[in-house]
Amino acid sequence: MKSFLTLEDIDQIIGQPWQKTESLIASELVRVYAAAVGDGNPRWHSSDADVPLTMLAMVGFDSVVLAMRGINDVVLLGSSEVEGYLPVRVGDKIITTTAITSLRRRQSPAGITAFIAIRQDYTNQRDEKVASCTQTVIVRPGGLLAKYQGFWGSWDGIEIPPLVKQPTIKQLVEWAGVSGDNNPIHFDKEYSVSHGLPGVIVPGQLVLAFLGQMIADWLGAGGALVKLSVSFKGLNFPGSTITCRGVVAETIKGRAVLKVWAENCSGEKTVVGTAVAKMSDQALPQNGAVATI
């Protein structure tokens, strides 16, 4: 398997298993992940803890980012959808099989921007499929990104208590350590600016983890996040506030369908998506106060 891929390489392997990695889910890894996210939920800190669904989205993703940098140095996450089928717990051995499912090119005066769709399937040591993740990676030449403005509109339903985050460069470095994603646009300002970005940007998968934390905190121990699908519409920056929000769109047979999003300090939605959560046997969770961590 090549460490770096070109677009021509990708043309040849679309639809085929591209790489397979094996990871042991150690309790320390889960604790370090939770610390990097800033998630103090004791659920993730026991010796037999289950694993946050959003944590699986980063398993094996570091090698994907590295390979894509063979095309261009600016690698961004365009969308991410992770769905769980069976619980993953500390001590499980996870085999990640990665395939590139499509490649789309867009020509601009600055060069070619590539939109690469990736699917990762996760199986455990018993050969049971426990989760899958589809992500779109955008590999682009330098230049400023278009500013996104938009809104979901108003929804009737229960509001999920917002989760407010203010990630720092230190947290981004910690995230790089636990995720293996050493893309310098997430911690090197000079590098980021030289490649056409306004500055260091917060990793999309970290914001995905923030949204997962908000939902897990709201559900409590009896509930579980089943599916989370988001699109990244704008940039978030360290030192600036990120507010995660959500609302229940509908409930069906013990599951809640949620609309979720993340806002920057100007109220612009930089990440938007949907989630499916399995409710506990208790009553539907109620509104709560803003939690700042």
HELIX and SHEET records of a PDB file:
HELIX    1   1 LEU A    7  ILE A   13  1                                   7    
HELIX    2   2 SER A   27  VAL A   37  1                                  11    
HELIX    3   3 PRO A   42  TRP A   44  5                                   3    
HELIX    4   4 LEU A   53  LEU A   56  1                                   4    
HELIX    5   5 PHE A   61  MET A   68  1                                   8    
HELIX    6   6 ILE A  169  SER A  179  1                                  11    
HELIX    7   7 PRO A  184  HIS A  186  5                                   3    
HELIX    8   8 LYS A  189  SER A  194  1                                   6    
HELIX    9   9 GLY A  204  LEU A  219  1                                  16    
SHEET    1   A11 PRO A  17  LEU A  24  0                                        
SHEET    2   A11 LYS A  93  SER A 108 -1                                        
SHEET    3   A11 GLY A 111  THR A 123 -1                                        
SHEET    4   A11 LYS A 129  ARG A 140 -1                                        
SHEET    5   A11 VAL A  74  GLY A  84 -1                                        
SHEET    6   A11 ALA A 224  PHE A 232 -1                                        
SHEET    7   A11 LYS A 269  LYS A 278 -1                                        
SHEET    8   A11 ARG A 255  GLU A 263 -1                                        
SHEET    9   A11 ILE A 242  ILE A 252 -1                                        
SHEET   10   A11 GLU A 159  LYS A 165 -1                                        
SHEET   11   A11 ALA A 291  THR A 292  1                                        
END                                                                             
